[in-house]
Amino acid sequence: MARRKVVVDWELAEFSDKLIRFHLPKVVWSPEAVVDAIVDCRLVDRGLPMFRTRYVEDFEYKGKPAVMFICWAGKETPAGRSVMFVDVPRDVYEEMKKRAGDWRWLIKKYKPELLEILDWR
């Protein structure tokens, strides 16, 4: 009988870390880029924008905070709109670590007039 290889947590974490850090497109954080990603996800793909600040450990890119963006359950799920936002302002990053539903908070912060249009359920 052939032996099955069991994937241990650290191997999965290392694989995910490499996938995220090296293969996702990098986009420099700006209010415009973040709003565009959220709008595309909500209105074009009809998905749920999700921001991840960590997987096993906090995301960083070249020593600065980074955030993974995923358009969950959209037409192009998940890879179509997934990007790694880099150079995230430290205060925004720290606030994102504390909350859920970041996309609403970010829209309120950067473009509040769009919240009613984007917040369909």
Order of alpha helices (4+ residues) and beta strands (2+ residues): alpha-beta-alpha-beta-beta-beta-beta-alpha-alpha-alpha
